[in-house]
Amino acid sequence: MTENNKVELLAPAGNLEKMKIALNYGADAVYGGTSTFSLRIRSGKEFDMDSFAKGISYAHERGKKVYATVNSFPFNSQIKLYENHIAKIAELNPDALIVSSPGVVKIAHRIAPDIPVHLSTQANVMNAMDAEVYYDLGVKRIIVAREISLKDCEAIKSVIPDLELEVFVHGSMCFAYSGRCLISALQTGRVPNRGSCANDCRFPYEIYAHNPESGTTFRLDEEEGIGTYIMNAKDMNMASHVDEILASGVIDSLKIEGRTKSPYYAGVVTKAYRHAIDDYYARDFDASRYQRELNTTQNRGFTDAYLISRPFEKNDAESHEFSIQYGTHQVAGLVGEDGTTWRCKDKTCVGDAVEIVLPVGANIELVDNEYGKIDEVNGQYWMTFKKIVTAEGKELECVHSGNLNALLLPTPLPGYTILRRKIDEALEKKGLTEASTPMKLEPKV
């Protein structure tokens, strides 16, 4: 639990900017890492030791925590590299090391005895017996298997009350829920448990039946309305169950997946769960508030997975009709850290009005000047652009997502403020419709 005795909110940090956004939007702690050992090659490349060290300092200055991921599974030839990597990470003083195997647990304790060890969900712990083995090895926290039930978490805690339990509550789900998948490795040579999964399960497949005796092969036709994305797991969304999870009293940390997702995702999803947690303790929990925000993000359809319901009680964990869909909104711009300029993320023109999404606890003033106007409508802030001017003074009629210029604001805003618009408006500005895009427009649960 955090110092104020609330459950911890743990958010993804794919790079330094997304780390800062997650922390400003309400995370108590973030997780991320460098190198291929962090089980996310792409995000691992975005963090080097220098930027990761800066991120840890940034978090610690704000009383927040950073957990370093070293959670891929090593080959024999990599053991020495793992030892060297853990030694370097330990010098940065993270608040924990997230690892996946008993061998790496032992290495971590030997090389960095003062840094707590958290066991990754990749280890697939689902019962008190296995949890006790890792606890005896010195593991402080277990990130339980994604297919575990809340009742099983209660059983583990009853046997080992001092063991911290962390559960995933939101984000992409692997078709093999705890990640032991070889589909990508077999089809493309990209190994999921080395951080380079090609997401082959997200593709549509044609299904065939073959009779080896006659040599006859025929294709099984798709049932109308079902689709052939047969292995495409929906995204986890447990926001409506945060009250039930917290009421159990056995969960120490709620974890959001998404190190490779966008800064918008990092901010909006973290803020939604921050409000859900705080509202629960304030006895003002309202699931519809959080779901409205979560529906603004791109997703594969949502499922509450198996923490609350047993697998045999439901069959809606896969999205067969599409790989991914638009959320209800599109990010239009992101305000810089110093709050004086913004960068375009979607076509924006003079006269456009965009919704303002603020970091947790931030406030702004209403203004009306030559650059723009900020209004408040039903408790929500909106900004209308009267001028679009670069920091160098060049005036533009419209600005596109490929434009990297820093653009002036009508007034300073909190750092990392998000500007967004509804998705239908965003597509219309680009001359697109649902029929002309590869993604679904209307959200489907």
N, C-alpha and C positions, 0 to 999 in steps of 0.2 A: 504494500500500500504506500501511497505518497505520504508526505509529512502531515498533511491535513487529514489523514485517515480516509481519503477517498481512493477509489480504485485508480490505478495509473492508466493514462491514455498514451499509447505508444504508436507513433506514426512513422511512415517510411521516409528515408532521406536518400534520394537517388543521386544528388549532387549538393553542393554547398548552398545554392539558391533554394532548392526544394527543402533542404534541412531548415533553413532560416524561416521559410514560409510555414512549414509545419509547426515550428515552435511559436511563431507569432499568431497562428490560428488555433492555438490551444493545447498542443501536445505537451505532456509532462516529460516525455522522453522520445528519442528517435533512434532508429537503427539503420545502419549502412556499413559500407566497407570499401576497401580498395582491393584491386587485383582480382584474378579469376577465382581465388579461394573464397570469395564472398557469395558465391552461388548466383551472382548476377553479373555476367561479364560486361554487359553494356554499362550498367551503373557503376561497376567497379572501375571502368576506364574513366568515368567522369570524376571520380575522386582519386587524387594522388595523396601521398602522405602529408604534403604541405597543406592542401585544402581540407583534408580530413582533420588535421590538427587545428586549423582555424575554426572548423565547425565545432569541435569539442570545446574549445575555449569560448566560443560564442554561446554555446549551451550552458556551460558551467557559470559564466558571468550572469546568467539569468536564472540560476538555480535549477536548471534542467539537466537531464542525463542523456548520454549517448552510449548505445550498445553496439559494439563492433562485430560484424558478421565474418566468421571464419568457418562457414558451415557447409562447405562442399566435402565430398568424401575423397581422401587422398589415395593415390596409387603408392606402391612401395617406393618408387623413384622420387616421389614428392615429399617424403617425410622430412628430410632435411630442409627443404624449401619451406614447409609448414613451420618448422621450428624457428627458422630465421624470420619468417613473416610475423609470427606471434610475438617474437622478441621486439620487432620494430613497432608493432601496434601497441604493445604494452608501454612503450616509452611515451606514447601520446596520452596516457592516463584515461582510457575509456572507463565507463562505469561497469561494464561487463563484457565478456566475450561470448558470442553465440556460436556453439559448435554442434556437430551432429553425431560424432562417433565416440565410443569409450576411449579409444586410443588417443584422440585429440583432446579429450577431457584430461587425461593423464599428462599429456604434453603441456597443456595450458597451465595446470597446477604446478608443474615443475618449473616452467619458464617464468610464469607470472603469478606467483602464489598469492599476491595481494589483490588480484582482480577477480571478482566473482565470475563463475561460469554459468551460463544459461544453456540449456539443451534445446536444440532446434526441433521444430515440428517434424523435420526429416527423420528423426529417430523413431517416430511413430509410437510414442508412449500412450497407451490406452487403459492401463490398469495400475493398481497400487503395487503389485509385485515388481513390475519393471521400473516403476518410479522409485521404489525403494533401492534398487540396485544402483541407479544413478545418484540418488541422494547419498548413499554410502560412499560413492566415489567423490563426493564433495560438490555435486551440482546444487546450486542455490535455487534455481528456477527451472521449471520444465515448461516449454511451449508445447502444449499437448497436441496430439494428433487432431487433424481437422474433422475427422469422422467420430470423435468422441462425444459422449452425451454429458449433459450437465450433471446428471446423477452419478456418472462415473467419476467426474471431477470431485464431487462431494465425497465419494468413497475413498479416493486417493487422499484427500485432505484429512479425512477422519483417521487414517492410518499414519500419515506424516504431516502433522499440522504446521510444522515449521518450513515445509517445502512450498515455495511460491509457485503458483500456477498462472500461466498466461494463455489466453485463448484468442484466436483470430475471430474478428467480428465483421470484417468487411474486405472485399476485394476479389480478385480473380481466384478461381478454384482450379487446381490441377485435376485433370481427368482421373489420375491416380492420386487421390486426395492428399496423401502425405508425401507425394512427390516421387515415389519409386516407379518411374515410368521409363520405358525404353523405346517408345514409338518413334520419337525424334532421332534417337541414336541409330535405329535400324533403317529408317528411311533416308536420312540425310547425313548421318555420321556426327550430328551435333548432340552431345551427351547432356541430358537434363540435369543430372547430378554433378555436373561440372560447371553449370551455370550458362550453358549455351543452347537451351531448348529452342527448337524452331517452331514450337506451337503447332505441330502437325495435327493435333486433336481438334484444332479450330477449323479445319478445312471441311468442305463438303465431300462426301464419298459416294461412289456408285457401288452397289452391292450385287455380287454375282453368285450363282450357284453352279457347281460343276459336278458332273457325274463321271468319275474316273473309268468306269466300265465301258461306257459308250462314247466318252470323249465329248459329251454334250455340255455346253456352257450357255447359260442364259442369264440375263440381267433381271434382278428383282426391281419392279417399278416402285417409285416413290408413292406412298399414300398421300392423297391430296391434303394439303394443309399441315403435313407433318414435317416434311423436309428431310435432308440427308446430312445435316451436321450432327451425325449420330454420337460423336464423342465430345461435343462442345459443352462443357460444364458452364452453367450460369454463374454469375458473380454472387459471392456471399454478401448478404445484407442482414445484419442482426440488430439494426437500430431499434426496431419495434420490440425487441426482447431485452434491451439493456436493463430495464427495471427488474425483469425476472432474474437476469444474470447477477445483478448486484445484490438483489434480495437473498440470493443463496449464501452470500458471505464467504464463498470459497475461492473466488477469482481475484487475483492480485493485479492483473494487467489486461486491458483490452487492446488488441493489436490490429492495425489496419495494414493490409497488403498494398504494395504498389510502388516499389522503388523506381520502376521504369515508366511510371505514369507521369502525367503532366503536372506542372506547378499548380494549375487550376484544381486538379484532382486533390493534390496534397493539401491545399488550403480549404476547399469547400468540404471535403469529407471529414477532415480533422475537426473543423468547426462544428459540423453537424453532431459528431459524437461528443465533442466537448459540451455542447448544450444538452445533449441527452443525459450525460453523466451528472452535470450540475443540476439539471432540472429534477432528476431523480432524488438527489439529496435535499433539494428545496421543496420536494413533494409537489412538483408541478410538471410531471412527465406527460408529454403529449407526442406520441409516435408520428402523427401526421406532420408535425413541424419539421422533423428531421428527414422524413421520407421526401418531402417536397424538395429539399436541398439536394439530397442524394440522387434524385431523379434528374437533376440538371446535368449530371456527368454521363459520359459515354459508358455503356455497359452491355453485357450480353444477356440482359434480363436478370432478375434478382431471385434468389432463393435464400431461405433461412437455414438451409443445409440440415445438419443432423445434431447440432448441439441440444436442441429442444425436442426434435422429433426423431424417432428411430427410422432407419432406412426403409423398412418394410411398410412404414406408415405413409409414405409419399413417393411419387415418381416424377417430380417436377424439377429435378436437379440439373437437367440438360436443356439447352436451347437448340432445338432441331432446325429452326427455320432460318437462322441467320448467324453469322459469326460475331457481329457486334452491331450495336445500334447507337444512333445519336441520343444524347440526353435531351432534356427540354431546353437547354441553353448552350450558347457558344461563347467562349471567352473572347472579348474584343480587345482587351489590353491589360497590361500589368504595370502597376506603378513601381518605380525603382525603389531601392532600399532607402535612399535619402528623402523620398517623398516629394521631390520637386518636378520630376518628369515621368513620362510613361512611354512604353513601347507597344506598338501595334501588334496584335495577334490575329486580327480579322478586319477585313475592309471597313474603314470608318471614314465618313465624310462630314463636312461642315453641315450643321443642322441635325445631325444624328443625336439621339438621346440613348444613353447606356445606363444600365443599373450598376450601382456601386456596392461591392461586397467588401466589408471592412474586416480587418483582423479582430480577434477577440479583445473586447474591452476598449476598442478605439472609438473616437468620436470625431465628427467634422462639423464645420460651420457652413451655413447656407451663404452662397455668394451669387452675385450677378454682375459680371464685368465684360470687357471687350472680348475676352477669350472664351467665356462660357458661363453657364449658370448651373448651380446645384440646388435642387429642390428636394423636399421631403413629401412623399405621398404614401399615406397609410403606413407610416413607420419605416418606409424604405427610401433610400437616397437615390436620386437620378442626376446624371450630369448631361447637359446639352452643350455641344460644341458650337461656338460661334466663330472660332478661328482654329485652325490646326497649324501650329508653328513649330519648327524644329528649334532645338537649343541654340543653333547657329543663326536663327532669325529668318529662315526660309519659310514662306507661307505656302501651304498646300491646300488644294480643294478636297482631296481624298488621300488617304494613306492606306497601304496594303500590308498584309502580314509579312511580306518579304522585306519591308522597309525596316532597317535596323536603327534608324535615327532616334535619338531621345527627343520626345515631344513635350512641349510646355503644357502645364496644367493651369486651369483658371485660378487655382489656389493650392498650396501644399496639402497633400493628403498623407495619411499614415503609410509608412513603407510597406510595400507588397500588397496594397489595396488592389482588388481585382475589379475590372470593368467587364460587363457581360451583356448580352442581348438574347432574346428568344431565338431558338434554332430556325424557325420558319423565316424570321426576318433575316437571319444571317445567310441562309441559303438563297433567299430572294435577291439579296444584294449581289450575289455572285451569279445570278441567273440559273440557279440549280433548283431541282425539285427532288422529291424522294425517288422518283422513277429514274432520274439521271445520276444518282449517287449509288455507291456500293453498299451503303449502310441504310438501315431502317430509320425512318423519321419518327414515327409515333412510338413512344415508349411502350414496351410490353413487359409485364411482370413475368 
